[in-house]
Amino acid sequence: MESIASTALAVESAVEAALRRTEMRAREACERLKEDIRENPAQAVFLAAAAGYVFNRLPMRSLCVSGFKIFSAFTPPTLLALGICKVAEYWKRRKAESSSRLPTQPAPVSEVVIVMTDAA
């Protein structure tokens, strides 16, 4: 079980690192795009109009079906990664709880007292 928890933590850290890299690349691409638009505004307007025309000509049903296919393709791996992260959190919390608990034993009984009453 320990290897599952360590594997889950390794997967979680790898996913977080990939997300950070992706976010950094997206920010850099956005900045480059802004610079390109400032340098060539006419070209940017033309490309935006052409993209709008192309998207307007595409049937909405095929766009929805394509979006659903992409979503359904990414759902199982995403749920698997989420499950692994949750298992890692569970094991981490369980380990912390078990290490914080001190073993408690009942106090030793030194005497046994028997009380008898007169039932008359």
Secondary structure, DSSP 4 states (H G I P E B T S, - for coil): -HHHHHHHHHHHHHHHHHHHHHHHHHHHHHHHHHHHHHH-HHHHHHHHHHHHHHHHHS-HHHHHHHHHHHHHHHHHHHHHHHHHHHHHHHHHHHHHHHHHSPP--PPPP-----------
